[in-house]
Amino acid sequence: MSTSTPIPSPRFEFTIHATDGKARLGTIAMRRGEIRTPAFMPVGTAATVKAMKPADVRASGADILLGNTYHLMLRPGAERVHRLGGLHKFMGWGRPILTDSGGYQVMSLSELTKRSEEGVAFKSHLDGSKHLLSPERSMEIQRLLGSDIVMAFDELVPTTSTREVQAAAMERSMRWARRSRAGFDAGGVHAQNAALFGIQQGALDEGFRKASADALLDIGFDGYAVGGLAVGEGQEAMFGVLDYAPAQLDTAKPRYLMGVGKPDDIVGAVERGIDMFDCVLPTRSGRTGQAFTRTGPINIRNARFAEDQGPLDPNCGCPSCATWSRAYLHHLVRAGEILGAMLMTEHNLWFYQQLMADLRDAIGAGRLSDFADDFRRHYHGKEFA
C-alpha cells in the first residue's frame, strides 16, 4: 500500500502550453480546480448565473464564474454570505470564482457618488443606504465571500474624459492597487489560498497604459486585467489598445479583458494575447430572445421563426438545440415563459464555451489565424481582410 503524501493543489499556477502569434493556450491551476485558457467566465452577478443552475453552467464547459462585489455587498450582504459558509457553498458552485472589485458598478449604478483618496462614498441603488467602498473594504468583502481570484479596487472614468481626468484616475487606481495588495495580504488563510489581480487603466492612451503597467508590475500580482475598455469606445479603438497593452504586462501571468464581449470581440482579443473574459451578453441576450450562432446572432422573436421546426443552431450540440425547435422557443419567448429565458440562455452559454474550446484547439494546432478568419467570415456573412 502506498504511503505517499498527496500533492497539495497549488494556490495559483499559470502554465502556457502553446502559443500561436500573440495568442496563448494555457491552464490556471487552483485548489478548486483548473481553468483552461483562453477562458470565458459566465457572470453570476447576484450569486446566480441568471436562469441557469450551477450544474448546467458547468455542463456548458465553464471552469470559473464571476461574482459581483457591489451587488453582493448590498444584497444579501458579504457578512451574511460568510456566515452561511461562503459564496461557493451559498450558490452551490464548487469550482473557482472570480469577484470583481465593485468599482465599476459603484460608478455606473449608484446615486450621489463622491470620490476621494479614501474611496467612493455612495448611496445604494436598492434602498438609498449610504456606503463607503475603499480598497480595504473591497478586499474585505471579497475575502468574506471566499473569492478565489480577487480583483484590485480601481477608479474607472469614461474614455471620453479629458487627459487630465484620465491621468488622475489612472494614478489614483495605482495607489489603490498598492492598498489593495496590502489589504489582500492581510487576509490570513484566505490570502494563502486565493489570488489577486491588478487592473491596468489609462483609457486609450499608450503612455498612460505603460505607466499603469509599470506601477502594477512593481507591486506584483498573480494576474493582470486590462480595464477601462468595452465602455463605448468601439471595437476598433479597443483593438487598438489591445495591440500594445497586453505586452506591457507580465507575459508569464494571465491577462484578463474585463467586460468583453461579443463573440468577434473575443476572437480578436485572443489573437492579441488575452487569456480571460467575462460578459453579461450571453445571459442577458438569452433573456431578451437573442441567440448567438456561427452565422451571426438571431432574434427568435421574429415572426419568421413561428413555424420553423429546425434547431436554434444546427451546428450546436447544446440540450436546447438537441431537443426543441425554433418554433417552440419563439412561442416561449413571445409568451414571456420562464422556460424560454432558460433555454435561450443555456444555448448562448454553450455557444460561448464551444467558441473558447475551438479557440484553444486552434492555438494548440497552430491554426488560429485560419480559424479566426473563417469564424469572422461566417459570423458576419462576408470576407474579412
N, C-alpha and C positions, 0 to 999 in steps of 0.2 A: 504494500500500500504506500502511495506517495505521501510524504510528509512535507512537501514543498509549500512554502507560504504563497498564497495568491498574490499576483502583482496588482497593486492598487491602481485604480483608474487615475489618469493624470488630471490635474486641476484644469489645465488648458494647454493643448499641444496642437499646433498647426503644421501639417505636413503637405508640401506641394509634391504631387506625384508626376505631373507632366505640365508642360507649357506649350502654347501654340500662339506665336506672336506675343502679345501682351497678356493673353488670357492664361489663367491657371486652373488646373484641376487639383483639388486638394481635399483634405479631411481635417476637421477640427475634432479632437478627442477631448471629451469632458466626462465627469463622473456620472452624469445621467445619460450618456450615450454619445455617439459620433454624429457629426454634422457634415454631410457631403457638400462640397462647394464646387462650382457656384451653387448657392442655396437661395431659395425663396422662402421667407418666413410669413405664413398667414398671420393676419393681425387679429389678436384676441383682446380688443380694447378693454372690455369690462369683465375680464376673466372668462370670456367665451368668444370663439370664432362664430360670429352670428349665423344662426340657422344650421349649425353643424355640431355633432357630438365629437368629443376628442378622438375617439377611436376611428371615426370616419375621416377626420383630418389626417390622422396618421396613415390610414389606408390609401389616401391620395398620394402619399410619398413624402409628406412633410417630416423633417427631422427636428425642427425647432419652431416655436411660436414666439410672437411678440406680445407683450403685455404693456399696458399704459399707466405710467406712474400718476399722471394727473387725474385720470378718471377713477383709478382705484383708491387714491388717497381721499377722494371726496365721497366715494360710494363703492364698497361698503366701509372703507377706511383701512389703511395699512395695518394699524394695530389690531383691528378685528381679524383680518386675514391671518395675521401672525398667530393670534390666539387660537385660530381654527386649524393651525397646522401648516400654514404657508400656502402660497398660490398653487403649487403643484397638486397638493392634496385637495385644496378647496375646489379646483376645477376638474380634477381627475386626469391630469396630464403628467406623466412620469418622466418625460424627456426634457431636454433643455428649454429654457425660456429666457429670452432677451427682453429687458424692460427699457423703454426709452426714459429719458430724464424728466419729462414733463414740461420742459421749457417751451416747446413749440405750441402745445395746447394752451398753456398759460397765456401766451401772447396772441393766440388766434381765437380762443373761445371765451376768455374771461372779460368781465367788465371792470373798468376803472383800475387798470393795472398801473403800478408805479414801480419803475425800475430804479435800482440803486446799486451801489457796490455790494451791499449785503445780499441782495437777491431781488425777487419780484414779489411785491405785495399785490394781492388781487382779491376780487370777490368771486365766489363760486357761481358758475353759470346755472347751477341747480337751485340754490336757495339764497344766494346773496351773502353767505357767510364769508368772513374775512380770513385770509390765509397768507402766509409768507413761505415762498418756496426759494430756498437757498441751495448752494451746492451741498452743504452739510445735511440739510433736511432731505434733499433728493436722494443722497446716499443712504440715509436712514430708512426712508420709505422703501427703497429697492432692497435693502437688507431685510426689512420686516417681511416683505413679500417673498423673500427667498430666491431672488433672481439669480440665474446662472451667469448671464452676461449683463453687466451693469453699464449704463451709458453716463458719461460725464454730463454735468449740467452746463448748458451754454445759452448764449443770447443770440436769437435769430432776428435779423432785420431783412426787409424786402430787398431784392436785388436792384430795385429802382431807387433805393436810398442814395443820398449823396456819399461821395467818397469819404468824407469826414465821419459820417454816421457809420458807414461800413467798417472803417478802420477802428473806430472806438469800440464797436460791438465785438469785432474780432479780438482786440486786445483784452477787453473785459472777459470774453469767453476763455482766453488763455489763462487769465488769473483765476477764473472759476475752475478751469481744468485742474490747476495745481491744488486748489482747495478740495475738489472732488477726489483727487488722488489721495490726499491726506485723510479725508473723511472715510473713503473706502477702506484704506489700510488700517484704520482704527476699528474696523468691524469684526475683529476677533475670528471666530471659526468660519463665519461667512466669507471673510476676505481670503481665508486659506483655501476655500473650495470654489470660489467664483472668479470671474474675470472682469476687468474694467477696460472699456474702450474710450478713447478720446475722440473728439469731434473737430475736424478741420472746418474752419469758417473762412470768410474772405470774399463772399459773393462771386462775381465774375472776374475778379482782379487777380492775375497770376502772382503779382508781388505780395499781395495780402495773403494769398493761399500759401506761398512759400514761407512767409513769416509765421503763419499759424502752424504749418507743419513742423518747422524748426522748433517752435515752442513745445509742441506736443512730444516730439522725439526727445527733447531734453528732459521732460517729465518722465516719460516712459509708460507705455500702455501695452495691454495684451493684443489689442487690435485698434484699428483706426477707421473712423467713419468720415465720409465726405458729406458734410452737412450744407444746408443753405441752398440746395438745388431742388428741382421739381416744385417750385413755388411760383410758377407762372412765367418763367423766363423762356420757355420753349425748348424743343429738343435740340435744335442746332446750337443754341447757347450752352445748354447743358453738356452736350458732347464736346463743345469747345473747351470747357473746363476739364472734362474727363480726359482730354488728350494729354494734359500735363499733370493734373492733381494727384492721381494715384502714384506716379513715380516720385513725387515729393515725400511720400510716406515710406515707412519701413517695408521693404519688399519681402521680408520674411514673415510679416504679420498679415492677418486678414484685412481686407478693405471692404467697407460696408457703405453702400449708397442708400441713404435714408429716404424712404417715401417713394421709391421707384419700383414699378411703374407700369406703363403699358408694355405689352409683350415686345414690341420692337425697341422700346427704350432699354429693356433688359438685355436683349441681344447685342445692341450697340455698346452698352456699358460693359458687358462681359468681354467683348472684343478689346475694350480699353483697360482691362485689368481689374474689374470689380468682382468680388467674391460673394457678397451677401446683399440681399434685397428684402424690402418689405413694402407692402402697399395694401390699402383697403379696396383697391379696384376690383379684384375678382369676386369678393364677397358683396360689396356694395352694388356692383353691376348685376350680379345674380339676383339680388332682391328687387331690382328695378326692371328685370326682363332682358338684360343684355347677356349674350353668351359669346365667349371667345372661341373661335375656330381657326384652323390653319389657313383658311381662306378669308380671314377677317371677322370682325365682330358682327353679330346679327341681333336684331331686336325681335324676340319671339312674340311680342305683342302684335306685330304686323299681321294684317288680315290674310296675307298670302300663306301663312302657316296654319290656318284654321282647319284645313283638311289634309295637311301634309303628314303622311304616315311614316316618313323616314326618320332616322335618329337625328338628334340635335346636331351631331357632328359625326359623319360616317367614319372618320379616322380616329375616333376617341374610344377608349376601352373602359370608360367610367361606368358605374352602375346605372346612372341616369340614361346614358346613350344606349346601353345594352338592353334596357327594359322598356322605356317609354318613348312615344313618338313626339315629334314636334307639335302635332295637333293637340295632344294631351297637355303638353307643357304650355302651349298657347292658351288653352282653356283655363288651366290652373292660375296662370299669371293674370289673365284678364279678369278672372273671378276673384282675385285677391286671396286665393287659398294659400295657407302657410306652406303646404307641401310644394307649391311652385317655387317659393324662395329657397326651400331646402334643396330641391333637385337641381335648380339652376346654379346655386352656389357650389354644390358638390361638383358639378361638371366643370365650373370655372377653376376650382382649386386643382382638380385633376389635370386640366389643361396646363396650368402654370407649372405644376410639378413635372409633368411629362416634358414640357419645354426645357426645364432645368436638367432633367435626365438626358435629353437629346444634346444639350449644350455640353454637358460633362463628357458624353460619349464622343462628341465631335472633337473636343480638345484632346482627349486621350488618343484619338486616332490621327491627330494632326490635320484635320479637315474642317476646322472651324470656319474659315473664310467661305468655303463652298456651302457649308450648312447655312451660314448666316445669309448669304446672298439668295439661296434657294428659299429660305424662310421668308425673307422680305418680298421676294417675287410673288409668292403665293399669297401672303398675308395682305399685300397691298394691290395685288392683281396687276402688277406691271413690273417691268425690268428696272433694276436699280443699278446705278453706275458703281 
